[in-house]
Amino acid sequence: MLIFDLTPDHPLGAAIAGAAGHPVAPMELRGFAGGEHKARPLCSLRGKDVFVVSTLHARPGLSVNDLLLRLLFFLSACHDHGARRVTAVAPYLPYARKDRVTKAHDPVTFRYVAQLFEAAGADGLVTVETHNLAALQNAFRRPVVHVDTGLVFSARIARLAGDRRVVVASPDGGGIKRAELLRQAVEQRLARPVGFAMMEKHRSSGVVTGELFAGEVAGCVVVLVDDMIESGGTMRRAAAACRARGAAEVHLMAAHLVPPGDGVALCADPAVTSATVTDTAVLPVEGVHVVSLAPVLGRVVASLHRGDSVAPHLDPTGPEAE
C-alpha cells in the first residue's frame, strides 16, 4: 500500500497514514510562475494499492478548484504508471451542496465532480459527511465509503450532557435525516431517550426565512448538527430559537468548518454554548473544539487495503475515535 498526501500543509493526511500504519509515500509538489502545478510520485507504483489524501478546502493561495484539479491529475498519473488500484480520500468534498436543479438552467455540479473522478481513473472514494448521502450514492459509479460523524459526535455529546436530558436538532428541514441518525446514535450510547427538534428554513437569493420550530427543548441540552458551517448564519439562527424556547445549553456540531475564521463569530454568539467540528477542513480556531477523524479514516483505509469490511469502523456506538 502507498499513501500519498497531496496537502501536506494540513496535518490530516499524515495522521491518516499514521493511523493506517504506513508512512506517507514520497512525492514532489511543484508550482510554476504561471499558476500551473505538477505532482509527481517519487517511488514505483507498479502493482501497488494507492490511496491519495487531499483536504480540498480553500486556503490562501490555493482555491478549491486548484486543489481539486491537482487531485484529479495525480489520480490519473498513478494509473498511468501502473498502480493496481487508486482510491481518493477526500474528507471534504466540494460542490456537494449543488446536487439538484432548483432554478431554471441550474448546473448539477455534484454529479459533474463525480464524473471528473471517474474520468481521472479513481477506483474508489472515501469521504466524510456529504450534504446529501443519496445524491452521493447516485452520482458516483465507483465504490464509495461515506464516513459520518455519528461516532465522534455521539461520544462528545455523552460527555457534554452527563445525566441531563438531551435533544438533537436540525437547523433546517434538509438535515432532518442526519440529525435523526445522530439522535439514534446518542440514544444507544446513553441508553436513555433522546429528544428531537427541527427549525424551518427557506433560502432564496441569499435571504433566509422561516419561523416554524418543532420539538420540546425547555431545560434541555440541545445539540444542533449540520454537515457544514460556512457563514454560520443558519446555526446561529437555530441556536437563538432554541434559547428563546428555554434551552439550557446549545451546542453546535458540524463535520466541516469552512472557512475557519467564522468559528470565532460562532463562539462569540451568546446563544451558543460551544461549537465542535472535525479536522476535515479546519485548522485550530480559538474557541472551537476539534475532534480528529484520522483514527477512523486510517482504519477505513487499512481495511480497504486488506479487503476487510469497513462497517465496524463506522458504527456510531463503537470505540471513540478521539
VEXDREN-2710 file (C-alpha; in Angstrom, 1 decimal):
% VEXDREN-2710
k/r/px/py/pz
1/MET/0.0/0.0/0.0
2/LEU/1.1/3.6/-0.7
3/ILE/-0.5/6.6/0.9
4/PHE/0.2/10.0/-0.7
5/ASP/-0.6/13.3/1.0
6/LEU/-1.4/16.0/-1.6
7/THR/-2.0/18.7/1.0
8/PRO/0.9/18.5/3.4
9/ASP/0.1/22.0/4.8
10/HIS/-2.8/20.3/6.6
11/PRO/-2.0/17.6/9.3
12/LEU/-4.8/15.3/8.5
13/GLY/-3.1/13.3/5.7
14/ALA/-0.1/12.4/7.8
15/ALA/-2.4/11.5/10.7
16/ILE/-4.5/9.2/8.5
17/ALA/-1.3/7.4/7.2
18/GLY/-0.1/7.0/10.8
19/ALA/-3.4/5.6/11.9
20/ALA/-3.3/3.2/8.9
21/GLY/0.2/2.0/10.0
22/HIS/2.0/3.3/6.9
23/PRO/4.4/6.2/6.2
24/VAL/3.4/8.9/3.8
25/ALA/4.9/8.0/0.4
26/PRO/7.4/10.4/-1.1
27/MET/6.3/12.8/-3.8
28/GLU/7.1/16.1/-5.5
29/LEU/4.7/19.0/-5.4
30/ARG/5.8/21.9/-7.6
31/GLY/4.1/25.2/-8.6
32/PHE/5.0/27.3/-11.6
33/ALA/5.0/31.1/-12.0
34/GLY/2.1/30.9/-14.5
35/GLY/-0.1/29.3/-11.9
36/GLU/0.2/25.7/-13.2
37/HIS/1.4/22.9/-10.9
38/LYS/2.9/19.4/-11.0
39/ALA/2.5/16.5/-8.6
40/ARG/4.8/13.5/-9.1
41/PRO/5.3/10.3/-7.2
42/LEU/8.9/9.6/-6.2
43/CYS/8.5/5.8/-5.9
44/SER/7.4/2.9/-8.0
45/LEU/3.6/2.5/-8.4
46/ARG/3.6/-0.7/-10.3
47/GLY/1.0/-3.1/-8.9
48/LYS/0.5/-1.0/-5.8
49/ASP/-2.7/-0.2/-3.9
50/VAL/-2.6/3.6/-3.8
51/PHE/-4.6/5.9/-1.6
52/VAL/-4.4/9.7/-2.2
53/VAL/-5.4/12.0/0.6
54/SER/-6.3/15.6/-0.1
55/THR/-8.1/18.2/2.0
56/LEU/-10.0/20.1/-0.6
57/HIS/-11.0/23.3/1.3
58/ALA/-9.7/26.6/0.0
59/ARG/-6.8/28.3/1.8
60/PRO/-4.6/31.3/1.0
61/GLY/-3.1/30.9/-2.4
62/LEU/-5.0/27.7/-3.3
63/SER/-8.6/27.6/-4.4
64/VAL/-10.9/24.6/-4.2
65/ASN/-10.5/24.3/-7.9
66/ASP/-6.7/24.3/-7.7
67/LEU/-6.8/21.5/-5.2
68/LEU/-9.4/19.5/-7.0
69/LEU/-7.5/19.7/-10.3
70/ARG/-4.3/18.7/-8.5
71/LEU/-6.0/15.6/-7.1
72/LEU/-7.6/14.6/-10.4
73/PHE/-4.3/14.9/-12.2
74/PHE/-2.4/12.9/-9.6
75/LEU/-5.0/10.1/-9.7
76/SER/-4.5/9.9/-13.5
77/ALA/-0.8/9.9/-13.1
78/CYS/-0.9/7.0/-10.7
79/HIS/-3.0/4.9/-13.1
80/ASP/-0.6/5.8/-16.0
81/HIS/2.3/4.4/-14.1
82/GLY/0.9/1.1/-13.2
83/ALA/-1.0/1.4/-9.9
84/ARG/-3.3/-1.6/-9.4
85/ARG/-6.0/0.4/-7.6
86/VAL/-6.2/4.2/-6.9
87/THR/-8.6/5.4/-4.2
88/ALA/-9.2/9.1/-3.5
89/VAL/-9.5/10.1/0.2
90/ALA/-11.2/13.5/0.1
91/PRO/-12.8/14.1/3.6
92/TYR/-14.3/17.4/2.5
93/LEU/-15.8/17.0/-1.0
94/PRO/-16.5/20.4/-2.7
95/TYR/-19.6/21.2/-4.8
96/ALA/-21.6/18.6/-2.8
97/ARG/-24.4/21.1/-2.0
98/LYS/-25.4/21.6/-5.6
99/ASP/-26.9/18.1/-6.2
100/ARG/-30.2/19.0/-8.0
101/VAL/-31.8/21.6/-10.2
102/THR/-33.6/24.2/-8.1
103/LYS/-33.8/27.1/-10.6
104/ALA/-34.1/27.1/-14.4
105/HIS/-30.9/26.0/-16.1
106/ASP/-29.1/25.2/-12.8
107/PRO/-25.9/23.1/-13.0
108/VAL/-25.8/19.9/-11.0
109/THR/-22.1/20.3/-10.0
110/PHE/-22.0/17.4/-7.6
111/ARG/-22.7/15.0/-10.5
112/TYR/-20.1/16.7/-12.6
113/VAL/-17.5/16.3/-9.9
114/ALA/-18.3/12.6/-9.7
115/GLN/-17.8/12.3/-13.5
116/LEU/-14.4/14.0/-13.2
117/PHE/-13.3/11.5/-10.6
118/GLU/-14.4/8.7/-12.8
119/ALA/-12.7/10.2/-15.9
120/ALA/-9.5/10.6/-13.9
121/GLY/-9.5/6.9/-13.1
122/ALA/-10.5/6.9/-9.4
123/ASP/-11.3/3.3/-8.5
124/GLY/-13.0/4.4/-5.3
125/LEU/-13.6/7.3/-2.9
126/VAL/-13.6/7.8/0.8
127/THR/-15.3/11.0/2.0
128/VAL/-16.9/12.4/5.2
129/GLU/-20.4/13.7/5.8
130/THR/-21.6/14.9/2.4
131/HIS/-24.5/17.2/2.1
132/ASN/-26.9/14.5/0.7
133/LEU/-25.9/10.9/1.0
134/ALA/-28.5/9.7/-1.5
135/ALA/-27.0/12.2/-4.1
136/LEU/-23.5/10.9/-3.4
137/GLN/-24.5/7.3/-3.9
138/ASN/-26.4/8.1/-7.1
139/ALA/-23.7/10.4/-8.6
140/PHE/-20.7/8.1/-8.1
141/ARG/-20.4/4.9/-10.1
142/ARG/-17.4/3.7/-8.2
143/PRO/-17.3/2.3/-4.7
144/VAL/-17.8/5.0/-2.1
145/VAL/-17.2/4.8/1.6
146/HIS/-19.1/7.5/3.4
147/VAL/-17.9/8.3/6.9
148/ASP/-20.5/10.1/9.0
149/THR/-19.8/11.9/12.3
150/GLY/-22.1/9.8/14.5
151/LEU/-19.1/8.0/16.1
152/VAL/-17.1/11.1/17.3
153/PHE/-20.1/13.3/17.9
154/SER/-22.2/10.8/20.0
155/ALA/-19.2/10.3/22.2
156/ARG/-18.7/14.1/22.6
157/ILE/-22.4/14.6/23.3
158/ALA/-22.4/11.9/26.0
159/ARG/-19.6/13.8/27.8
160/LEU/-21.3/17.2/27.4
161/ALA/-24.7/16.0/28.6
162/GLY/-23.9/14.0/31.6
163/ASP/-27.2/12.9/33.3
164/ARG/-29.2/15.8/31.8
165/ARG/-31.9/15.5/29.1
166/VAL/-30.6/15.8/25.6
167/VAL/-32.3/16.9/22.4
168/VAL/-30.6/16.6/19.0
169/ALA/-31.9/19.2/16.5
170/SER/-31.6/20.0/12.8
171/PRO/-31.2/23.7/11.9
172/ASP/-33.3/23.2/8.7
173/GLY/-35.5/20.7/7.0
174/GLY/-32.8/19.3/4.8
175/GLY/-30.8/18.0/7.7
176/ILE/-33.6/16.1/9.4
177/LYS/-32.3/12.6/8.4
178/ARG/-28.8/13.5/9.6
179/ALA/-30.0/14.7/12.9
180/GLU/-32.2/11.7/13.4
181/LEU/-29.4/9.3/12.8
182/LEU/-27.2/11.1/15.3
183/ARG/-30.1/11.1/17.8
184/GLN/-30.4/7.4/17.5
185/ALA/-26.6/7.0/18.0
186/VAL/-26.7/9.2/21.1
187/GLU/-29.7/7.3/22.5
188/GLN/-27.9/4.0/22.1
189/ARG/-24.7/5.4/23.7
190/LEU/-26.6/6.9/26.6
191/ALA/-29.1/4.1/27.0
192/ARG/-31.9/6.5/27.6
193/PRO/-34.4/8.5/25.5
194/VAL/-33.1/11.5/23.5
195/GLY/-35.4/14.1/22.1
196/PHE/-35.6/15.6/18.6
197/ALA/-36.3/19.1/17.2
198/MET/-36.0/21.0/14.0
199/MET/-36.2/24.6/12.7
200/GLU/-37.8/25.7/9.4
201/LYS/-35.6/27.4/6.9
202/HIS/-36.1/28.7/3.4
203/ARG/-33.4/30.4/1.4
204/SER/-33.8/32.4/-1.8
205/SER/-31.4/34.8/-3.4
206/GLY/-29.4/34.7/-0.1
207/VAL/-32.4/35.6/2.1
208/VAL/-33.3/33.2/4.8
209/THR/-36.9/32.9/6.1
210/GLY/-39.0/30.5/8.2
211/GLU/-40.0/30.6/11.8
212/LEU/-41.6/27.2/12.4
213/PHE/-40.0/25.3/15.3
214/ALA/-40.9/21.7/16.2
215/GLY/-39.8/20.0/19.4
216/GLU/-39.6/20.5/23.1
217/VAL/-36.2/21.9/24.3
218/ALA/-37.0/23.8/27.5
219/GLY/-34.4/22.9/30.2
220/CYS/-32.6/20.6/27.8
221/VAL/-29.0/20.3/26.4
222/VAL/-29.6/20.9/22.7
223/VAL/-27.2/19.7/20.0
224/LEU/-27.6/21.4/16.6
225/VAL/-26.0/19.3/13.9
226/ASP/-25.2/20.0/10.3
227/ASP/-22.8/18.8/7.6
228/MET/-21.0/22.1/7.2
229/ILE/-20.7/25.6/8.8
230/GLU/-19.8/28.3/6.3
231/SER/-21.1/31.7/7.3
232/GLY/-22.7/30.2/10.5
233/GLY/-25.9/32.1/10.0
234/THR/-28.2/29.0/9.8
235/MET/-26.7/27.6/13.0
236/ARG/-26.8/30.9/15.0
237/ARG/-30.4/31.4/13.9
238/ALA/-31.5/28.0/15.1
239/ALA/-29.5/28.4/18.4
240/ALA/-31.3/31.6/19.1
241/ALA/-34.7/29.9/18.5
242/CYS/-33.7/27.1/20.9
243/ARG/-32.7/29.6/23.6
244/ALA/-35.9/31.6/23.1
245/ARG/-37.8/28.3/23.9
246/GLY/-35.9/27.7/27.1
247/ALA/-32.9/25.5/26.1
248/ALA/-30.4/25.3/29.0
249/GLU/-27.4/24.9/26.6
250/VAL/-27.0/24.9/22.8
251/HIS/-24.0/23.1/21.3
252/LEU/-23.2/23.3/17.6
253/MET/-21.7/20.3/15.7
254/ALA/-20.7/20.0/12.1
255/ALA/-18.2/17.9/10.2
256/HIS/-16.7/20.8/8.1
257/LEU/-16.0/24.4/9.2
258/VAL/-15.2/26.4/6.0
259/PRO/-13.5/28.8/6.2
260/PRO/-12.0/28.6/9.7
261/GLY/-12.3/32.3/10.5
262/ASP/-16.1/32.0/11.0
263/GLY/-15.5/29.8/14.1
264/VAL/-14.6/32.9/16.1
265/ALA/-18.0/34.5/15.4
266/LEU/-19.8/31.3/16.3
267/CYS/-18.3/31.1/19.7
268/ALA/-18.9/34.8/20.4
269/ASP/-22.7/34.3/19.9
270/PRO/-24.4/34.4/23.3
271/ALA/-26.9/31.8/22.2
272/VAL/-24.1/29.3/21.6
273/THR/-22.6/27.3/24.4
274/SER/-19.9/25.5/22.3
275/ALA/-19.0/24.6/18.8
276/THR/-17.5/21.3/17.8
277/VAL/-16.1/20.4/14.3
278/THR/-13.8/17.7/12.9
279/ASP/-10.4/18.2/11.3
280/THR/-11.5/17.6/7.7
281/ALA/-11.0/21.3/6.8
282/VAL/-10.5/23.5/9.8
283/LEU/-7.1/24.3/11.4
284/PRO/-7.2/25.3/15.1
285/VAL/-9.6/28.1/15.7
286/GLU/-9.9/29.8/19.1
287/GLY/-12.9/28.6/21.0
288/VAL/-13.8/25.8/18.6
289/HIS/-13.4/22.2/19.8
290/VAL/-11.9/20.0/17.1
291/VAL/-12.2/16.2/17.1
292/SER/-10.0/14.2/14.7
293/LEU/-11.3/11.8/12.2
294/ALA/-7.8/10.5/11.4
295/PRO/-8.2/7.3/13.5
296/VAL/-11.5/6.4/11.8
297/LEU/-10.2/7.2/8.3
298/GLY/-6.9/5.4/8.9
299/ARG/-8.8/2.3/10.0
300/VAL/-11.0/2.5/6.9
301/VAL/-8.0/2.8/4.6
302/ALA/-6.3/-0.1/6.2
303/SER/-9.4/-2.3/5.9
304/LEU/-9.9/-1.4/2.3
305/HIS/-6.4/-2.4/1.6
306/ARG/-6.8/-5.8/3.3
307/GLY/-10.2/-6.3/1.7
308/ASP/-11.9/-6.3/5.1
309/SER/-15.3/-4.9/5.9
310/VAL/-15.3/-1.2/6.9
311/ALA/-18.7/-1.4/8.6
312/PRO/-17.3/-2.0/12.1
313/HIS/-15.3/1.3/11.9
314/LEU/-18.5/3.3/11.0
315/ASP/-20.6/2.0/14.0
316/PRO/-21.7/5.2/15.8
317/THR/-21.8/3.3/19.2
318/GLY/-18.3/1.8/18.7
319/PRO/-14.9/2.8/20.2
320/GLU/-14.3/6.5/20.3
321/ALA/-12.3/8.0/17.5
322/GLU/-10.8/10.8/19.6
END
